[in-house]
Amino acid sequence: MKKILAMVLAVLMVLAMGSAIAEQSDYEYIKEKGVLVVGMTLFPPMNYYDQATGEFVGFDTELALAVAEKLGVTVEFVEISWDAKEIELNSKNIDAIWNGMCITEERKVNMSMTEPYLVNTQALVVKADSEAAVLADIKNRTVVAEAGSTGEGKLLGTIPDDETVIVSPKAFFEGCDYVPADSMAKAILEVKAGTADAAFVDSVAALGIVTPESDFTDLVVNLDNNFGDQFYGIAFRKGSDVTAMVNQAIAELRADGTVEKIAATYNLTDALVK
C-alpha cells in the first residue's frame, strides 16, 4: 500500500511540475535566461557587419537592442537558415525572428507577429547592361530568391496576390528557371557572378546592398513593376506574451523619437510605419 501511495505521489509531482512548466510564460522563460535570442540572416540595412569597423549594426539590430533594454534582458544574435526559421523558433533555438520579415497570413497562423513597423516591396536586381532585355522577357532566364522568403512565395504563387498588387509575380515569372538561394545577399551575389539573370528580393534589402559605395555598382535595383506592398513584423512563438510587450516597447521608442533616429541612420525614414 505504501509503495502504491508513493508511486501515486510521484506521478502527481511530475504532473504538477509539467503543469508549472507549461504555464510559464514566454517572457518568464526569456527573463529567466536573461537573454533574448534573435534569429536573423545577414543583409544591410537590417542586420550586418560594417565593413569599415567590423561592428555588428543595422536597423533591426539597433531596434532589438533598444527593445531588449526595456524588457530587462540582453540580446544574442544568431545567424539561421531562413528556410528553417519556424523550426528554429519552435524548438527554442531562438526566441524571435527579427530580420526584415514580411507579415503574411500563413505566418500569422503559425507564429505570433507584432504590429508592422516598416513598409517593403519586392524588387528585381539585374545587371545594368542587361536590364532592358531581362525585363522584356524573363522566360527561360535564371531567377533567384531567398528560400522561404516572401519573394519566393510570390514568385511561386504560394503567397496569393492581394489588392496592392498591380503586376502578378506568379504570372510575370512564368517560364523562368527559378533557383532558391540561402539568403537575399547570396541571391544578389549570384547576379553579380553572372550565374543568375535576376534576383527577386525585398526592396529594403536590395537598396541596402546595391549602393554606390558597394561592390555592386554594375547592378541596378528595378522597381518598375508593382508586385504589391508588404509590411515587416517581428515573430515570436505562437501565443507568446512577449509580442504585446514588444509592441508596447516599440510604441514607446517611436514616441520618444528613438525609432525615427535609428531609421535615419539607415536611410529608412520613408519606410517607417507611422
C-alpha positions as CSV (number, residue, x, y, z in Angstrom):
1,M,0.0,0.0,0.0
2,K,2.8,2.4,0.9
3,K,4.6,1.6,-2.4
4,I,1.4,2.4,-4.3
5,L,0.9,5.6,-2.4
6,A,4.5,6.6,-3.1
7,M,4.0,5.9,-6.8
8,V,0.8,8.0,-6.9
9,L,2.5,10.9,-5.1
10,A,5.5,10.7,-7.5
11,V,3.2,10.8,-10.5
12,L,1.3,13.8,-9.1
13,M,4.6,15.6,-8.5
14,V,5.6,15.0,-12.1
15,L,2.3,16.2,-13.4
16,A,2.5,19.3,-11.2
17,M,5.9,20.1,-12.4
18,G,4.8,19.6,-16.0
19,S,1.9,21.9,-15.5
20,A,4.1,24.6,-13.9
21,I,6.4,24.4,-16.9
22,A,3.5,24.6,-19.4
23,E,2.1,27.6,-17.6
24,Q,5.4,29.5,-17.7
25,S,5.0,32.5,-20.0
26,D,7.4,33.1,-22.9
27,Y,8.6,36.3,-21.2
28,E,9.3,34.4,-17.9
29,Y,11.3,31.9,-19.9
30,I,13.3,34.6,-21.6
31,K,13.7,36.7,-18.5
32,E,14.9,33.7,-16.5
33,K,17.6,33.2,-19.1
34,G,18.3,36.9,-19.2
35,V,18.8,36.7,-23.0
36,L,16.5,37.2,-26.0
37,V,18.0,35.1,-28.8
38,V,17.2,36.7,-32.1
39,G,17.4,34.6,-35.3
40,M,18.5,36.5,-38.4
41,T,20.3,36.4,-41.7
42,L,23.0,38.9,-42.7
43,F,22.0,41.8,-45.0
44,P,22.1,45.5,-44.9
45,P,20.4,47.7,-43.7
46,M,18.8,45.3,-41.2
47,N,21.5,43.1,-39.6
48,Y,25.1,43.2,-40.9
49,Y,28.7,43.8,-40.2
50,D,30.0,47.2,-41.1
51,Q,32.9,46.6,-43.5
52,A,34.9,49.6,-42.2
53,T,34.6,48.9,-38.5
54,G,33.6,45.2,-38.2
55,E,30.8,46.3,-35.9
56,F,27.5,44.4,-36.0
57,V,25.0,47.0,-36.9
58,G,21.6,47.5,-38.7
59,F,18.2,48.9,-38.2
60,D,16.8,45.7,-36.7
61,T,20.0,45.2,-34.7
62,E,19.7,48.6,-33.0
63,L,15.9,48.3,-32.6
64,A,16.2,44.9,-31.0
65,L,18.8,46.2,-28.6
66,A,16.6,49.2,-27.6
67,V,13.6,47.0,-27.1
68,A,15.5,44.4,-25.1
69,E,16.7,47.1,-22.7
70,K,13.1,48.0,-22.0
71,L,12.4,44.3,-21.4
72,G,15.3,44.0,-19.0
73,V,17.2,41.4,-21.0
74,T,20.2,41.3,-23.3
75,V,20.2,40.2,-26.9
76,E,22.1,37.4,-28.7
77,F,22.0,37.5,-32.5
78,V,22.2,34.0,-34.1
79,E,22.5,33.5,-37.9
80,I,20.0,31.0,-39.1
81,S,18.8,29.3,-42.3
82,W,15.8,31.4,-43.3
83,D,14.0,28.4,-44.7
84,A,14.2,26.8,-41.2
85,K,13.2,29.9,-39.2
86,E,10.0,28.5,-37.8
87,I,11.6,25.2,-36.8
88,E,14.4,27.2,-35.0
89,L,11.7,29.3,-33.2
90,N,9.5,26.5,-32.1
91,S,12.5,24.3,-30.9
92,K,13.6,27.3,-28.8
93,N,16.9,27.6,-30.5
94,I,15.9,31.2,-30.9
95,D,13.2,33.3,-29.2
96,A,12.4,35.7,-32.1
97,I,12.7,36.2,-35.8
98,W,13.8,39.8,-36.2
99,N,15.2,40.3,-39.6
100,G,13.1,42.3,-42.0
101,M,10.4,39.6,-42.2
102,C,7.2,40.3,-44.2
103,I,3.9,39.6,-42.4
104,T,1.8,37.1,-44.3
105,E,-1.4,35.3,-43.4
106,E,0.4,31.9,-43.2
107,R,3.0,33.4,-40.8
108,K,0.3,34.9,-38.6
109,V,-1.3,31.5,-38.3
110,N,2.0,29.7,-37.4
111,M,3.6,32.4,-35.2
112,S,2.8,35.4,-33.1
113,M,3.5,38.5,-35.1
114,T,4.0,42.1,-33.9
115,E,2.3,45.1,-35.5
116,P,4.1,46.2,-38.7
117,Y,7.0,48.7,-38.3
118,L,8.4,49.0,-41.9
119,V,6.9,49.1,-45.4
120,N,8.5,46.9,-48.1
121,T,8.1,45.8,-51.7
122,Q,9.7,43.3,-54.0
123,A,12.5,44.3,-56.3
124,L,14.4,42.9,-59.2
125,V,18.1,43.1,-59.1
126,V,19.8,42.7,-62.5
127,K,23.0,43.6,-64.4
128,A,22.7,47.2,-65.6
129,D,23.7,46.3,-69.2
130,S,21.0,43.6,-69.4
131,E,18.2,45.3,-67.5
132,A,16.0,46.0,-70.5
133,A,16.4,42.6,-72.1
134,V,15.7,40.7,-68.8
135,L,12.6,42.8,-68.0
136,A,11.3,42.4,-71.6
137,D,11.4,38.6,-71.4
138,I,12.0,36.7,-68.2
139,K,11.2,33.3,-69.8
140,N,14.0,30.7,-69.6
141,R,16.1,33.1,-67.6
142,T,17.5,32.1,-64.2
143,V,15.9,33.9,-61.3
144,V,17.0,33.5,-57.7
145,A,15.2,34.4,-54.4
146,E,15.8,33.5,-50.8
147,A,14.4,30.1,-49.8
148,G,11.4,30.6,-47.5
149,S,11.2,34.3,-48.4
150,T,8.2,36.4,-49.4
151,G,9.9,36.8,-52.8
152,E,9.9,33.1,-53.3
153,G,6.3,32.8,-52.1
154,K,5.1,35.4,-54.5
155,L,7.1,34.0,-57.4
156,L,5.8,30.5,-56.9
157,G,2.3,31.7,-56.1
158,T,2.1,30.2,-52.6
159,I,1.5,33.8,-51.4
160,P,-1.6,35.0,-53.2
161,D,-1.9,38.4,-54.8
162,D,-3.7,41.0,-52.8
163,E,-5.4,44.3,-53.6
164,T,-2.0,46.1,-53.6
165,V,-0.6,44.0,-56.5
166,I,-0.5,45.6,-59.9
167,V,1.7,43.0,-61.6
168,S,1.2,39.4,-60.5
169,P,4.6,38.0,-59.7
170,K,3.5,34.4,-60.5
171,A,2.3,35.5,-63.9
172,F,5.4,37.7,-64.5
173,F,7.9,34.9,-63.7
174,E,6.0,32.2,-65.5
175,G,8.5,30.2,-67.6
176,C,11.6,31.4,-65.8
177,D,14.2,28.9,-64.3
178,Y,13.8,29.5,-60.6
179,V,16.6,28.6,-58.2
180,P,16.4,29.2,-54.4
181,A,19.3,30.8,-52.6
182,D,20.4,30.7,-48.9
183,S,19.8,34.4,-48.4
184,M,18.9,37.6,-50.2
185,A,22.5,38.7,-50.1
186,K,23.6,35.5,-51.8
187,A,20.8,35.8,-54.4
188,I,22.3,39.2,-55.3
189,L,25.7,37.7,-55.4
190,E,24.5,35.2,-58.0
191,V,23.6,38.0,-60.3
192,K,26.9,39.7,-59.7
193,A,28.7,36.5,-60.6
194,G,26.6,36.0,-63.7
195,T,25.2,32.7,-62.6
196,A,21.7,34.2,-62.4
197,D,19.9,36.8,-64.6
198,A,17.9,38.3,-61.8
199,A,17.3,38.3,-58.1
200,F,13.8,38.8,-56.7
201,V,14.3,40.2,-53.2
202,D,12.9,42.7,-50.7
203,S,13.4,46.3,-51.9
204,V,14.7,47.2,-48.5
205,A,17.5,44.6,-48.9
206,A,18.2,45.4,-52.5
207,L,18.5,49.1,-51.8
208,G,20.7,48.4,-48.8
209,I,23.1,46.1,-50.7
210,V,23.3,47.7,-54.1
211,T,24.7,51.2,-53.3
212,P,27.2,53.5,-55.0
213,E,29.7,52.6,-52.2
214,S,29.3,48.9,-52.6
215,D,30.9,46.3,-54.9
216,F,27.7,46.1,-56.9
217,T,27.8,49.2,-59.0
218,D,27.3,47.1,-62.1
219,L,23.9,46.1,-60.8
220,V,20.6,48.0,-60.7
221,V,17.5,47.7,-58.5
222,N,14.4,47.8,-60.6
223,L,11.1,48.8,-59.0
224,D,9.2,49.4,-62.2
225,N,6.7,46.6,-61.5
226,N,4.4,46.9,-58.5
227,F,4.4,43.4,-57.1
228,G,2.4,44.6,-54.1
229,D,3.1,46.1,-50.7
230,Q,4.3,44.2,-47.7
231,F,5.0,45.1,-44.1
232,Y,7.8,43.9,-41.8
233,G,7.0,42.4,-38.4
234,I,8.8,40.5,-35.7
235,A,7.8,36.9,-34.9
236,F,7.6,35.1,-31.6
237,R,6.3,31.7,-30.7
238,K,2.5,31.1,-31.1
239,G,0.7,32.6,-28.1
240,S,3.8,34.4,-26.8
241,D,3.1,37.2,-24.3
242,V,6.4,38.8,-25.5
243,T,4.6,40.0,-28.7
244,A,2.4,42.5,-26.9
245,M,5.4,43.7,-24.7
246,V,7.5,44.3,-27.8
247,N,4.6,46.2,-29.5
248,Q,4.4,48.4,-26.4
249,A,8.2,48.9,-26.2
250,I,8.3,49.9,-29.9
251,A,5.4,52.3,-29.4
252,E,7.3,54.0,-26.6
253,L,10.5,54.2,-28.7
254,R,8.5,55.6,-31.5
255,A,7.0,58.3,-29.2
256,D,10.4,59.4,-27.8
257,G,12.0,59.6,-31.3
258,T,14.3,56.6,-31.0
259,V,12.8,54.6,-33.9
260,E,13.0,57.6,-36.2
261,K,16.6,58.3,-35.2
262,I,17.6,54.7,-35.9
263,A,15.7,54.8,-39.2
264,A,17.5,58.0,-40.3
265,T,20.9,56.2,-39.7
266,Y,20.0,53.6,-42.3
267,N,18.0,55.8,-44.7
268,L,14.7,54.1,-43.8
269,T,12.7,57.1,-42.6
270,D,10.3,57.0,-45.5
271,A,9.7,53.2,-45.0
272,L,8.6,53.7,-41.4
273,V,5.0,52.8,-40.5
274,K,3.7,55.9,-38.9
